[in-house]
Amino acid sequence: MPYFYLIIILLLLACKGEKKIEKNTGEKIVAPAPKTEGKYVNSIRIISPEKNTLVSYNDLIELRFSVKEKFPVDSVQIFWEGKKIASLKDAISYSFRLPPGKTGKRTLKVIAFHPDNKKGVASVNIELKPDIAPQKYGYEIIKIYSHDPGAYTQGLVYQDNFMYESTGQYGESGIRKYDMKDGKILSVLNIDSKLFGEGITIYKDKIFQLTWTSGQGFIYDLKTFSLESTFRYNTQGWGITTLDDRLIMSDGSHKLYHIAPSTFGIIQETEVYDHNGPVKNLNELEYIDGLVWANVWMSDRIVMIDPESGEVKGEMDLADLLPVADRRQLDDSDDVLNGIAWNPEKKTVYLTGKRWPKLFELKIK
C-alpha cells in the first residue's frame, strides 16, 4: 500500500475515536414558562373609600366592594399595607380601625378568589394623618447675637463652638464659618453666581451643600472649605440634615428624603402630616433628639417631625421672636424665619432668618 494511502487510513481511524463536537447554531434555548399562581381577571371593584380620602389614625373605615356576577366568589382577602387583616366568605364589606403608623398615602387591597384558579385584585390609596394636634412648645431667649443683615440664610449648623451658614440668592450664595465667641468670620467660600445656595449639613468631616434648582450639590472638607466632590439629585434642594449614618433632605414639598451619603441615593421617603393634613413647604432642617425640625417656608412656624412615621409631633410659633422694629426693615416677600442649629452640649437652639440682623439662642420649654 502506498505510503500516502496509509496516512489517510490512520487519520480516519483516529477521527472515529474523537468526541464529536456539536456546531453552535446560534439558536436560543427557550426555558419553559414558570407556572402561574392563577389567572387574573377583571372581576372586582372597590366602591369605598374613594381614592386619596383623607383619614385619621383610629378612624373606623368601611371597605365596600362589588364583584361581577359572572365570577362566583370562593373567598376574599383584605390587605392593609401589604399585610392580610381579614378573610371573608359571602361578604362585600369589611370595617376596621386604622392603626397608627406611617402617615401619607397608604394602600388598601382586596383579592377575590374564584373557581378555576382565577382571582381578581383591586386596591385604593388613602391618605393617613395623625388624630391629635402636635404638642405646642414655648421658648426662652438665652442670648442674642448679631447676624449679618446681608446674609440670605438658607442653612445653619453648629459644631464645636463654630457656626456654619449657607447663604442663597444668585450672585450671593456660599458658605461661611464664624466663631460664636466673638462673631468673627473665619472662612468664606462663594459658589458660582449661576447657582442658588440652599441648606447645609455636616456629616463626619464633610460639609454637604445643596443648591435650589440645578440638581447639583457640593461636598467640602470641614476644616479647609476645599471642594472635594459633587453629587446630583432629581428634585429641588431646600433643606438638609444628618441623622446617624444618613442624610435627610427636603425639596419644598411635604416629603423628607432619606439619603445615603456615599451615593446620594434615596433610601426611603417620608410624607409629613399633622392633624390637618400634609405639611408642605418644608425648608431648612435640623435633627434634634430624635425629631427633624423644619422651617415651614413663608411662615413663623417650626414643626418637629418623626423621621420614620412622618407625624408632626410638635410645633413652635415664632411670630414674636424678631422685634417689630427689626421686622420693619425687612422685605416681607421673603425675609422670613429660616435657619435652625442645635447645641447638644447646652441643649439650646439657634434660630435666625433671611437677612435678619439677629441670631437667637433659645431654651425650649
N, C-alpha and C positions, 0 to 999 in steps of 0.2 A: 504493500500500500504506500502510495507516495506520502512523503512526509507532510505535505500541505494538508491532505485529507485527514490524516491522523490528528493534527492540531484541531481541526474543525470538530471532529467527533468528541474529543476530550472537552472542548468548550461547551458543547451541547449537553454532555453528561453533567458537567459542573453546574449549569444553569438549572437543571432539574432538581438539584439539592438545595437551591437557594429559596428563602422565604419570599413569597410573592408580595410585592408592594403595590397597593392599590393607588391608582392615579387620583389626585384630588380634583373632583369635578367642579368644585366651587358651589355646589348646591348646599343650601342651609337645611339643617335638620330641625324640623319643627316639633317642639315638645307638645305633648297632649295638653289641652286646656285644663286648668285646675277645676275641680268640681266646685260648683257654686253652692251656697248655703240656701238657695231658694230663689225663685223668680220674683222680682219686684214688680208690683202693679200699682196703677194709679187708682187706689181704692178708698183713701181716707182723707178727710179734710178737717182741720181744726177750726171751730167756729169762734170760740173764745178761750183765753183772752186774745185780743187783737194784737197785731204786730206793734212793737215799741210801746205797749201800755206801760205807764209809769206806776210802779207798785212799791210798797214798803216792806221791810222786814216784818214778819209775823202777820202780814195780810192773809186773809183766807181767800185762796184762789179757786174758782170753779172752772175746771177744764171741761169744755164740751166739744164734742167732735161728731162727725157723721161718717157713715160708711155706705158706699154704693150697694144697692140691693143685690146686684148680681154677684157680689162677693160675700158668701157666708163667712161668719167670723168664728174661729175656734177659740181665740183668746186675744187679749190686748195687754200690752205692757206700757207703762208710763215711766219716762226718764226725766230727771231734773239734773241738768249739768252733767250728763253722761252717766248718772247713777240711777239704777232702777229703783223706783219708790213704790210701785204697785203693779199687780197683775189683776186683770178684770175678766169676768165672764158675763155676757149678756148685759153690758152697761155701756152707755155712750157719754158718761160724765164721771168726773172724779174731783173731789175737793180736798185741798191740803193747805197747810200754813207754810208760808215761805220762810225758810230758815235764814238767820243772819249769815253773811258770808261776804263774798266779793260784790261790790257794787258795780252798776253798769249793766251792759247787755248780758242777759243770762238766757239759756236755751231750755225750752220745754219740748219734749219729743214724745210722740205716740207711735207705736208699732202694732199693726193689726196682723194677726196670723190667720191665713185662710187655708182651705183644703188644697191638696196637690202641691204642697210646699211653696205656696205663694204668700207674699206678705206686702203690706202697704206701709209707708212711712210718711209722717208729716211732722213738722216742727215749727216753732214760732219763737222769736226773740222778744223778751220783755225787758224793761229797764228797772233795776232794783236799786232802791235808795234806803238810807237809814230811816228808822221810825222815830228817832228822837233828834232834837236840835243839838248842835255842838255846844260843848261847855264854853261859857264866856270867861275870858281871863282879863284881869286888870294889870296894871303895871305901876312901878315906882321909878322915877328918874333918878339914877345914881350919880350920873355925871354927864356934862355936856361938853363936847369937843368942837373945835372949829372944823369946818369942812369946806373944801374948795367949791365956791358957788359956780365955778365954770365946769365942774365935773358932772357930766350926764351919766350918773351912776347906773350901771347895769348889773354888776355883781360885786359881792363883798365877802371876804373870807379873813378870819382872824387866826393867827398861829404864832405862838412863842413871842407875844408882845408886839407883833408886827401886823399891820392891816394891809391886805392886798385888795385892790379895787380895779374893776374893769369899767371902762367908760365907752359910751356909744356916740352916735351921730357920725355921718360921713365927714372925713377930714379931722375928726376929733377923737377917734377911737384908739384905745390902747389899754395897757395895764400899768399899774404903779404900785409901789411898796412904800409905806411910811411907818415911822416909829411912833407907837402910841404914847410914849412918854413925853415927847415934845412936838409931835406932829410933823417932824421933818421928813420930807420926801427923800427916800434913799435911792430909788430906782424908777425909771420910766421907760416904757417901750411903746412906741406908736406903731400901729399897723397900717397897711395900705389904705389910702384915702378913699378907695372904691369900696371898702368893706365897712360894715356897721357892727361894731363890737357889741357882744352880749355877755352872758353870765360866765363866771369862772368858778373853778373848784381846785382844791389841792388833793392829789392822790399820790401817796408816798412822797417822792421828792420832785414831783412834776406839777406844773400848773396847766390845767386844761381850760382853754378859752373857746367859746362859741362865737359865731357871727350870725347875723339875723337871717338873711335870705340867700346867701351864697352857697349854703350847704357845706361850708368849709370851717374846720376848727384847727386850733393850734395847740401844740404841746411844748412847754418851755421848761428849762431847768429852773428849779425853785430859787437857787442861790444866785445864778448868773443872769437870769432872764434871757438866756440864749435859746433860740428856736431849735428844737430837736427834731420835730416831725409834724406832720399834718394828718388830719383824718376827715372823712366825709360822712354826711348823713342826708337822709332823703326827706327832711321836713324843715321847718324853720327852727332856728336856735333861739331860745329865750333864756331859761334858767338852767343851772346845773349844780349838783351837789354830790357828795361822796357818802355812800353807805357801805361800810366794811370793804368788801372786795369788788364792789360795783359802783357805777355812777348812775345817777338818776337825773333825767333831763326833761324839761318842759318845752312846748312849742306854741304856747298861747291858746291851746285848746283846753279840754278838761282831762287830758291824759298825761300820765307820767310814764316815761320810757326808762326801763332798767337796762343799763348798757354795760357791756364788757369793756374794761379799759384797754385791753390789749388789741382788740379788733374794732371797737366801737360798734359791734353788732348788738342788736336788740335781744335781750334775754327774755323779757316779758313786758307787757303793757298793763298799766293800772288805770282804770277810769275813776275819776274823782267825783263823788256825790255827797251832798249834805241832805238834810231832811226835805229840802225843796226840789232837789233835782241835781243835774250836772253843774259843777262849779267850773266855769270857763275863765279864760284869760289868766291862767296860772303863769306866773312870771318868775322872778328871782326866787331861788330855792336855798334852803339850809336844813341839813339833817340835825335834829336836836333830840337827844334822849328817846329814840325810838319812833319819832314822828318827823315827817317832812313838812317844814314850814314854807309857805308860799305867799308872796305878794299877789294879790288879785289886782291886776293892772287897771289903772284909772280909778282906783278906789283907795280908801284908807283901811282896808280890811286885810288882815293876815289870817290864813287858815292853816290848821295843823292836821296833817293827813296821815292816816295809817298807810304806809307804802305798799302793803300787801293787799289789803281789802279795798283801799280807795276811800274808805269812810272818813269824812271830816270829823275829827274827834274834838277839836277846839277851835276857837277863833278869838281875834282881838280887834277892837275898833280903835284906830289911832288918829281919829279926826282932830283931836285936840293936842296931838304931840308937838307939832310945829306951831309956835306962837303966831297969832293973827298978823302981827306986824311983818313977820318974815314971809308969810304966805302972800301978802300983798305985793311982794317983789317978784313973785314967780309968774310964769306963764301957765295959766290954767289949763291949757290944752294938753300939756304932757309933763310938767314939772311935778311929778307925783311921788308918793312914797315908793321907794324901791331900794333894796339893799338890806340884807339880813346877815349878821355874823354872830357866831356863838363863842363865848369864852368858857370852856369847860372847867377851868380852874376856879373861876369866880361864880360860875353858874349865872352869868348875865348875858344879855342880848344887846348887840349894837344895831341900831336902825338909822337909816338916813333916806334921802330921796334924790331924785334927779335935780341937780343944780341947787340943792338945799345948802344953806350956809352953816348948818349944824349937823353933827352926828351925835346920837343919843345912846347912852348906856343905860339899860333898863333891868330892873329886877321884876320878874313876872310873879304875879300873885293871883 
